[in-house]
Amino acid sequence: MHSVKNNNNMGMRRLSPDEADHALRAVGENNPQIVVVNADICVTSCSKEFVKRFPERSFEVGIAEQNLVSFAAGLAHEGFVPYAFTRTVFMSMRACEQVRTDVCYGKVPVRLVAQGAGYSSGTSGATHCSLEDVAIMTSIGGLTVLEPSDVHMLALMLSTTADHPGPVYIRYGGMTSKESFRDEDFRLGKALIRREGDDGAFIVSGNTVGFAMEAAQQLKQDLGANVRVVDIHTLKPIDVDAVLGAGKTGCVVAAQDHNKTGGLGSLCASVILEAGMSCKFTVRGCPDRFVPLATPAFLYKENGYDAHGLYEAMKALL
């Protein structure tokens, strides 16, 4: 059995954890209509620099996520472009009705930025693990759903969505990928091919992108297999051509830090089946049950979608 080790040399440059903060502040400097609303997570969200620079355009509603979303929708109706920050589990479930009715039904340009996706909050227990949000949010009409794989991509999403005409949901957790794409390659709705290959394909998003890159490198080293890595950073609307291109390789492993039901695997399977395509296909993600408190690294490994788990999943298909 082979193990997959971290590749610290992967990528083009070292990422700053404050890059997303810088990006949001820059967006605010370029557009006076940008405002920020926080639900008691300013210290941990990527809005600290914006709040410091523009206190008159920053609002704190406390631990009241339903109010957060409704308040942001009201600001949008008045001509502002709000970035609303809370945790994924609360944005997608506690404030679900407000997201659906106040934001999406009204088609207002609110950016719902949620941290703690998947098992990235595993040490806080099952109540704080957001394993259902992609299934919920992709089912709401007119809502664009995004998931960055690294801090640089999160910064690009914050910048790119400033002029987006409708509501946007951004989920992020432990972003494991090192930057390996050019800024000009990043476009909402267009998947990034992080690694070329025709022997199989990983379809991944968020923290599983970094794991897939490591697994693909090890598969090349051990088996001589060239496995594609498709970064689906826009979950809705999904890049149909990229998913079908992956399916044409004959072997697909779809993985996401989310419940396997209703997550990226389900979205991709629907695309492939509706096109009448057949391929070997397997999904890696969270099981359909609640798990005990544990570190994210333990939970990724336990459920088979860390780098080694993805390596073994693809090897079985090949």
C-alpha positions in Angstrom: 0.0 0.0 0.0 1.4 3.4 -1.0 1.0 6.5 1.1 0.6 10.0 -0.4 2.7 12.7 1.2 2.2 16.4 1.2 3.9 18.1 -1.7 5.0 21.5 -0.3 6.6 22.5 -3.6 3.3 22.4 -5.5 2.1 25.8 -6.8 3.4 29.1 -8.0 3.7 31.2 -4.9 3.1 31.2 -1.2 -0.4 32.3 -0.2 -1.1 34.8 2.5 -3.9 34.0 4.8 -4.9 37.6 4.7 -5.2 37.7 0.9 -9.0 37.5 1.0 -9.1 40.4 3.6 -7.0 42.5 1.2 -9.3 41.6 -1.7 -12.5 42.6 0.1 -11.0 45.9 1.3 -9.9 46.6 -2.3 -13.4 45.9 -3.6 -14.8 48.4 -1.0 -12.3 51.1 -2.1 -13.4 50.7 -5.7 -17.1 50.6 -5.0 -18.8 52.8 -2.3 -21.9 50.6 -2.5 -20.1 47.6 -1.0 -21.1 47.0 2.6 -20.3 44.2 5.1 -22.7 42.5 7.6 -21.3 40.1 10.2 -23.0 37.7 12.6 -20.4 37.9 15.4 -17.6 36.4 13.3 -15.7 39.5 12.2 -12.5 38.3 13.9 -12.5 35.0 12.0 -14.1 36.0 8.7 -12.2 37.7 5.8 -13.8 41.1 6.5 -11.5 42.4 9.2 -9.6 44.9 7.0 -12.8 46.1 5.4 -14.4 46.8 8.8 -11.3 48.6 10.0 -11.1 50.7 6.8 -14.9 51.4 6.4 -16.6 51.3 9.9 -19.5 53.4 8.5 -20.2 50.7 6.0 -19.9 47.7 8.4 -22.7 46.3 10.5 -22.7 43.7 13.3 -26.0 41.9 14.0 -24.7 39.5 16.6 -25.6 35.8 16.8 -28.8 36.3 14.7 -28.3 34.7 11.3 -31.9 35.1 10.2 -31.6 38.9 10.9 -28.3 38.9 9.1 -29.7 37.7 5.8 -32.9 39.8 6.0 -30.9 42.9 6.9 -28.5 42.3 4.0 -31.5 41.8 1.6 -32.9 45.2 2.8 -29.6 46.9 2.1 -29.5 45.4 -1.3 -33.0 46.7 -2.1 -31.7 50.2 -1.2 -28.9 49.9 -3.8 -26.1 48.5 -1.7 -24.1 45.3 -2.4 -23.8 43.5 0.9 -21.3 40.8 1.8 -22.9 38.9 4.7 -20.7 36.6 6.8 -21.5 33.7 9.1 -20.9 30.0 9.4 -22.1 27.6 6.7 -24.2 25.5 9.0 -26.2 28.6 10.2 -26.4 30.3 6.8 -27.8 27.3 5.0 -30.1 26.0 7.7 -31.0 28.6 10.4 -31.4 31.3 7.8 -32.6 29.1 4.9 -36.0 30.7 4.6 -34.5 34.2 4.6 -32.0 33.1 1.9 -34.7 31.7 -0.2 -37.4 34.3 0.2 -35.7 37.6 1.1 -32.6 37.2 -1.1 -33.3 34.8 -3.9 -37.0 35.4 -4.6 -36.2 39.1 -4.8 -33.1 38.4 -6.9 -31.1 40.9 -4.9 -27.2 41.0 -5.1 -26.4 39.7 -1.7 -23.1 37.8 -1.3 -23.6 35.1 1.4 -20.0 34.2 2.6 -19.9 31.2 4.9 -17.0 29.6 6.6 -16.7 26.2 8.3 -17.8 24.0 5.3 -17.8 20.2 5.7 -15.6 18.7 8.5 -13.4 21.8 8.8 -15.2 22.4 12.1 -14.9 18.8 13.2 -13.5 19.7 16.6 -16.7 21.7 17.3 -18.8 18.6 16.9 -21.6 17.5 14.6 -23.7 20.6 15.3 -21.1 22.8 13.6 -20.2 20.4 10.7 -21.9 21.7 7.6 -22.6 18.6 5.5 -25.9 19.5 3.9 -25.4 23.1 2.6 -24.6 22.3 -1.0 -27.7 20.2 -1.4 -29.8 23.0 0.2 -28.3 26.0 -1.6 -28.1 24.5 -5.1 -31.8 23.7 -4.9 -32.7 27.4 -4.4 -33.7 29.1 -7.6 -31.3 31.7 -9.0 -28.5 31.3 -6.4 -25.0 30.9 -7.7 -23.0 28.5 -5.5 -19.2 28.7 -5.2 -16.4 26.8 -3.3 -12.8 28.0 -3.4 -9.9 25.5 -3.1 -7.4 28.0 -1.8 -7.1 31.5 -0.3 -6.2 33.1 -3.6 -9.3 31.7 -5.2 -11.4 33.0 -2.3 -9.9 36.4 -2.9 -10.8 36.2 -6.6 -14.3 35.2 -5.8 -14.8 38.1 -3.5 -13.5 40.5 -6.2 -15.3 38.9 -9.1 -18.7 38.7 -7.5 -18.8 42.5 -6.7 -20.5 43.1 -10.1 -22.4 39.8 -10.3 -26.1 40.6 -11.1 -27.7 38.1 -8.6 -27.3 36.4 -5.2 -24.2 34.4 -4.5 -23.3 31.8 -1.8 -19.6 31.1 -1.1 -18.8 28.1 1.1 -15.3 27.5 2.4 -13.5 25.4 5.0 -9.9 24.1 5.2 -8.6 25.1 1.8 -5.7 22.7 1.1 -4.7 23.5 -2.5 -1.6 25.4 -3.4 -2.1 28.0 -6.2 -1.5 26.4 -9.6 -3.5 28.5 -12.0 -3.3 31.9 -13.6 -5.7 34.7 -12.6 -6.8 35.0 -16.2 -7.9 31.4 -16.2 -10.4 31.9 -13.4 -14.0 32.6 -14.5 -17.2 32.0 -12.6 -19.0 29.0 -14.1 -15.9 27.7 -15.8 -14.1 24.8 -14.2 -10.3 24.8 -13.8 -8.4 21.9 -15.2 -5.7 21.7 -12.5 -3.9 18.7 -14.1 -4.3 17.2 -17.5 -4.9 13.5 -18.1 -7.0 11.0 -20.0 -6.7 7.8 -18.0 -9.2 9.0 -15.4 -10.5 12.1 -13.7 -10.9 13.5 -10.2 -13.9 15.9 -10.1 -13.4 17.9 -6.9 -14.0 21.2 -5.1 -12.8 23.0 -2.1 -10.3 21.2 0.1 -10.5 18.0 -2.0 -8.7 19.7 -4.8 -5.4 19.7 -3.0 -5.9 16.1 -2.0 -6.7 15.1 -5.6 -3.6 16.9 -6.9 -1.4 14.8 -4.5 -3.3 11.6 -5.4 -2.9 12.2 -9.1 0.9 12.9 -8.7 1.2 9.6 -6.8 -0.8 7.7 -9.4 1.5 8.9 -12.1 4.6 7.9 -10.0 3.3 4.5 -9.1 1.2 3.4 -12.1 2.2 5.7 -14.9 -1.5 6.9 -15.0 -2.3 10.4 -16.2 -5.3 11.4 -14.1 -7.1 14.7 -14.8 -8.0 17.0 -11.8 -11.1 19.1 -12.5 -11.7 21.9 -10.0 -15.4 22.6 -9.9 -15.2 25.9 -8.0 -18.7 26.9 -9.4 -21.1 24.3 -8.1 -24.0 26.1 -9.6 -24.2 26.7 -12.5 -22.0 23.7 -13.0 -19.6 23.5 -16.0 -21.3 20.7 -18.0 -18.6 20.5 -20.6 -15.9 20.0 -18.0 -17.9 17.2 -16.2 -18.6 15.4 -19.5 -15.0 15.7 -20.5 -14.0 14.0 -17.3 -16.6 11.3 -17.9 -15.0 10.6 -21.3 -11.9 9.4 -19.6 -13.9 6.4 -18.5 -13.0 6.6 -14.8 -14.4 9.3 -12.5 -13.9 9.9 -8.7 -16.0 12.8 -7.5 -15.2 14.1 -4.0 -16.3 16.9 -1.8 -16.3 17.8 1.9 -20.0 17.3 2.1 -22.6 14.6 2.5 -22.3 12.2 -0.5 -26.1 12.7 -1.0 -26.8 15.9 -2.7 -23.2 17.1 -3.0 -20.8 17.4 -6.0 -21.0 13.7 -6.7 -24.8 13.9 -7.1 -24.5 17.0 -9.3 -21.9 15.4 -11.6 -23.8 12.0 -11.8 -26.9 13.9 -13.0 -24.9 15.7 -15.7 -23.3 12.4 -17.0 -26.5 10.4 -16.9 -28.6 13.0 -18.6 -26.1 13.1 -21.4 -26.5 9.3 -21.9 -22.8 8.8 -21.0 -21.5 5.7 -19.2 -18.3 5.5 -17.2 -16.9 4.0 -14.0 -18.0 6.4 -11.3 -17.6 6.6 -7.5 -18.2 9.3 -4.9 -16.2 10.2 -1.9 -17.5 12.4 0.9 -19.2 12.4 4.3 -21.3 9.3 5.2 -25.1 9.6 5.7 -24.8 9.8 9.5 -23.4 12.1 12.2 -19.9 11.4 13.3 -18.3 12.1 16.7 -16.1 15.1 17.5 -12.7 14.7 15.8 -10.1 16.7 13.9 -10.7 17.4 10.2 -7.6 15.4 9.2 -8.9 12.3 11.0 -12.4 12.7 9.5 -11.1 13.1 5.9 -8.9 10.0 6.3 -11.6 8.0 8.0 -14.1 8.7 5.2 -11.7 8.1 2.4 -11.3 11.5 0.8 -7.9 12.6 1.9 -5.1 12.2 -0.6 -4.5 8.5 0.2 -8.3 7.8 0.1 -8.6 9.4 -3.3 -5.5 7.6 -4.6 -7.1 4.2 -3.5 -10.5 5.1 -5.0 -9.0 5.9 -8.4 -6.6 3.0 -8.4 -9.6 0.7 -7.8 -11.3 2.1 -10.9 -8.2 1.9 -13.1 
